[in-house]
Amino acid sequence: MQKEGIIIKTTGSQYTVRCDDGERIICTIKGNLRLKDYKSTNPVAVGDKVVFEIFEDGTGRIIKIHDRHNCIVRRSTKLSKISHILASNVDQIFLIVTVAFPRTSTGFIDRFLVASESFQIPTILVFNKIDIYEESLQAFHDELKQVYEKIGYTCLETSALTGQGIEEMRNRMKNKINAFAGHSGVGKSALANALDNNLNLKTGDISLVHLKGKHTTTFAEMFELSFGGFLIDTPGIKEFGMYNLKKEEIALFFPEMKALLPQCRFFNCTHVHEPGCAVKEALETGGIDPSRYQNYLNIISGQEMEDEEWQIR
């Protein structure tokens, strides 16, 4: 007998599949089932829609993976040219960031947004731990938030401790497949618990030595939300890098640059040294934020920045 369902949890060689009627089946995978398009350490990911056969003992075996319309990928920690798929088929991503404790760099944010833009995955920036900001941090936060709102990104301010912004997040997540992403320590699990107290996810502390988060989520898992929809909680990622994007395409995924490309004198303008470049002119007049432009230069030069190596496909 064959059934269909969605992968909600992976642990080594076993996969938990949720059927449409809510039944959960523990499955293995057919030996010759492999990904067609790219190398990966895991053939099946949370969010995958699969076909499986059921055995007499109630377990199953996955025999087919339906095509994905997107997926979140990171490089395997030990194999730099091999990817690890964290989640697939998401409706939107909430990128959880903090301006301190730990600090999320703009380089990480911009690389993430370029990747999500390239596959048209709506991404919402969530500035978490808003309750701990003192005056100087608040000023920096306000400035950073304005940079991203100006170019069209939705930015939320949240605190799992005080409940600020939680109801708005619930409204945006309802009846959708949502993914949380961000560094370890930014409060993804605490936010999830505040959104739905039935989740009871493990939360962690910040290292007092490095002011960075300690891993509490070690693998991606999909949770059903009591108010409707699903949440995929992904492990905290230290690094983020581009995957399969050409250098000349990168400006297309900076919305503020994309709008100016038709005004550049040369159709193949790199926005670095050419005369008549509308992007550089906007940079001089304040139309483009200097940190965004610098991060663009870092990306096209192939410069890998510390703490950044995420991918989305």
VENFEN-V329043 format. One record per run of one state. SS is the DSSP state (h for helix, s for strand, l for the rest). FROM is the first residue (numbers start at 1). LEN is the number of residues. If there is no record, write none. Layout:
ss:SS from:FROM len:LEN
ss:SS from:FROM len:LEN
This chain:
ss:l from:1 len:1
ss:s from:2 len:10
ss:l from:12 len:2
ss:s from:14 len:6
ss:l from:20 len:4
ss:s from:24 len:6
ss:l from:30 len:10
ss:s from:40 len:1
ss:l from:41 len:5
ss:s from:46 len:1
ss:l from:47 len:2
ss:s from:49 len:6
ss:l from:55 len:5
ss:s from:60 len:6
ss:l from:66 len:5
ss:s from:71 len:5
ss:l from:76 len:7
ss:s from:83 len:6
ss:l from:89 len:3
ss:s from:92 len:6
ss:l from:98 len:8
ss:h from:106 len:13
ss:l from:119 len:3
ss:s from:122 len:6
ss:l from:128 len:2
ss:h from:130 len:3
ss:l from:133 len:2
ss:h from:135 len:16
ss:l from:151 len:4
ss:s from:155 len:3
ss:l from:158 len:8
ss:h from:166 len:8
ss:l from:174 len:3
ss:s from:177 len:5
ss:l from:182 len:6
ss:h from:188 len:8
ss:l from:196 len:10
ss:s from:206 len:1
ss:l from:207 len:6
ss:s from:213 len:1
ss:l from:214 len:7
ss:s from:221 len:4
ss:l from:225 len:5
ss:s from:230 len:4
ss:l from:234 len:13
ss:h from:247 len:7
ss:l from:254 len:1
ss:h from:255 len:4
ss:l from:259 len:2
ss:h from:261 len:3
ss:l from:264 len:14
ss:h from:278 len:8
ss:l from:286 len:4
ss:h from:290 len:11
ss:l from:301 len:9
ss:s from:310 len:3
ss:l from:313 len:1
